[in-house]
Amino acid sequence: MNTPITVTSQHHAYRKLLRHRSATIGASIVLFFIIVAIFAPVIATHDPRQANVVERLQGGSAEHYLGTDGVGRDIFSRIVYGTRISLKVGLIAMTFSIGFGTLFGAIAGYYGGRADNLIMRVMDMMLAMPSILLAMVIVTILGQSLTNAIIAVSIVYIPQYARILRASVLRVRELDYVIAAKVIGASDRRILVTTVLPNCLAPLIVQATLGIGAAILDAAGLSFIGLGAEVGEPEWGAMLNENLKFIRRKPLAVTAPGIAIFLIVLGFNLLGDALRDALDPQID
């Protein structure tokens, strides 16, 4: 008989995760950025939005660890505060996407029929357009702002979560313990919430972890092309855009935010890959 997820299987997955080197590295990187975001006011040495044209394009020093940008703002402090923005973008976008994706995927997979066809055809149409292009269209309609960029990135990733959850629900709904719950008269809502969804979370958790990094990258891309964060905000993609013209004279103003984006996305990707291996019962 097929059985639901148990405490023993969860403990085994946890032990596999602890032994995974990628998990250790990825979690360490993510934890580092979380600590930086929490203690940004303590770590930063200057106001990240304060311009001082007298000190523009300075090199690294005891006063400005990474130097200053084209209008004299401290690059180190902007990188530190940019961590808060990037994590906020990733977490909010992931929460919004996974919430609606779970709702649509659960309805489509469990009930099937016309509801399944309607929901999944809409998801297919959204997936037919490149994610960054769809996000650009949404931001263009809503207007430039970081909030609208988060909304756009959130909408873009809903189809991925919906398809993943639908596939899991289609598999789980035919298992013995779900059929038994129907036989004893449990309502569809109760079966979905207490029996089906808890046993569909593994692929969703993996995709959510990877999705945070992807959301951060897409939001930075929107800011880089001028459709995301407002001018002056310490957002890493916007910093790349603002300082690109100084790349020969002040390369650190461009490479520093670029490295920050690379590291935080790498951290979430490594953690997501490790979670995939840990939650796969076929990998011991």
Sequence and secondary structure as in RCSB ss.txt:
>XXXX:A:sequence
MNTPITVTSQHHAYRKLLRHRSATIGASIVLFFIIVAIFAPVIATHDPRQANVVERLQGGSAEHYLGTDGVGRDI
FSRIVYGTRISLKVGLIAMTFSIGFGTLFGAIAGYYGGRADNLIMRVMDMMLAMPSILLAMVIVTILGQSLTNAI
IAVSIVYIPQYARILRASVLRVRELDYVIAAKVIGASDRRILVTTVLPNCLAPLIVQATLGIGAAILDAAGLSFI
GLGAEVGEPEWGAMLNENLKFIRRKPLAVTAPGIAIFLIVLGFNLLGDALRDALDPQID
>XXXX:A:secstr
      HHHHHHHHHHHHH HHHHHHHHHHHHHHHHHHTHHHH SS TT   GGGTT    SSSTT B TTS BH
HHHHHHHHHHHHHHHHHHHHHHHHHHHHHHHHHHHH HHHHHHHHHHHHHHHTS HHHHHHHHHHHH SSHHHHH
HHHHHHHHHHHHHHHHHHHHHHTTSHHHHHHHHTT  HHHIIIIIIGGGSHHHHHHHHHHHHHHHHHHHHHHHHT
TSSS TT   HHHHHHHHGGGTTT THHHHHHHHHHHHHHHHHHHHHHHHHHHH TT  
